[in-house]
Amino acid sequence: MRKSLLAAGLAALLMSSATSAQTLNVATAGDQNMVDYIKDYLGPLFEKSHPGVKVVAVGTGPGDGGSQKIFEKLDAQKKAAAAADFDVVVIHQKAAGTMVQDGLIKKYRDALPTGSLVTRESATNALGTDVSGYVMPMFHSQTAIAYNPDLIKNPPNNYAELRDWVKKNPKQFGYNGIKGGMSGVAFVTGWISAFGGDAAKLEKGPYDAATKATWDKAMADLKDFNQNVVITPGNAGTLDMLNRGEIAMGPVWVDMFYTWKADGKLPPTMRLKLVSPGMPGQPMYYAIPSKTAQDKLAAEFIALATSPDVQAEGIVKRFNWYPGIDAKNLEGKLDQAAWNQLFADIPPDTLAANGKPFPIGPYFNDILETYEKKVAN
């Protein structure tokens, strides 16, 4: 009798556990490392603090195409009046703006415990669309100027000084134009922000098609500048030429720079400079679909993911990304070696001041088109 009661009680307990178990579905655009980060690190960490919850991560592919697939899925489910398959999504800036406009993601950041830890413009402005409250940055990728201190003792502090330095040191600066990778595109957009007029308008709008006509002088100067530089074969090509000493300076993605240094593919003395008035980077965002039935659990997941401890260990130490929250919140969370590696050359206040978003879409397209017509030819 006792055995049968014990068996019945155990069966009831198992049934109760099964019905109370929850699955949190996270869909992420980006490369495979984004999926692995959630599957191998962030998911288990959240499950440990939330017994009975299982985090399932699925990748939708790199670049804006991966975010587009998430958009299409949520859009189809909204039109079918169905609940969302995803509880948390990780998306790029372009998709975030569209999803806010179409009502596919919900406003949640203002109530998030970590929401006040981010103040960068990219937390509220996604390529010209107001996304205030709808997104929380997962991390920021950033471009900067890499240079060899054995060859350059006093690197330029701003675009104007860089322009003068290149005249005096021809073929010692290299970048990949606008077709070989986004570090070159970032450099060009930074040039137009520095010399083309109203930089704030490029980032926030409103769009005026006549604005590109005011860039003639800046583009002509850039064409002259290009006569004294090396056009490299790509993001990796710039780093490779720096490694071989074929150039002394060039724009790079910060995370790629540190990864190459860690792998011994760049001299350990190589350094970075984030010149004024700034160079662009871009975030990946956490967002919560409007039709999820688990918005509270999703918010708790994002709060953990954007906490200083997790940002320090998961984002900075594992990937060499800049944190999604303001870097000052990580002081004391990283050992000195890790802090020095990421912030010695570009301290948090410089990152906050000179880490810029890319221009809004129409201006971004105008810059690329005008470069092709007036600089590349």
PEHU-V969412 format. One record per helix or strand. SS is the DSSP state (hx for helix, st for strand). FROM is the first residue (numbers start at 0). TO is the last residue. If there is no record, write none. Layout:
ss->SS from->FROM to->TO
ss->SS from->FROM to->TO
This chain:
ss->hx from->1 to->19
ss->st from->21 to->28
ss->hx from->31 to->48
ss->st from->52 to->60
ss->hx from->62 to->78
ss->st from->87 to->90
ss->hx from->92 to->100
ss->st from->104 to->104
ss->hx from->108 to->110
ss->hx from->114 to->116
ss->hx from->120 to->122
ss->st from->124 to->125
ss->st from->128 to->129
ss->st from->135 to->146
ss->st from->157 to->157
ss->hx from->158 to->167
ss->st from->172 to->174
ss->hx from->181 to->194
ss->hx from->198 to->203
ss->hx from->208 to->225
ss->st from->229 to->230
ss->hx from->234 to->242
ss->st from->248 to->252
ss->hx from->253 to->261
ss->st from->270 to->272
ss->st from->275 to->275
ss->st from->278 to->286
ss->st from->288 to->288
ss->hx from->294 to->304
ss->hx from->307 to->318
ss->st from->321 to->322
ss->hx from->326 to->329
ss->hx from->335 to->342
ss->hx from->347 to->353
ss->st from->354 to->356
ss->hx from->360 to->375
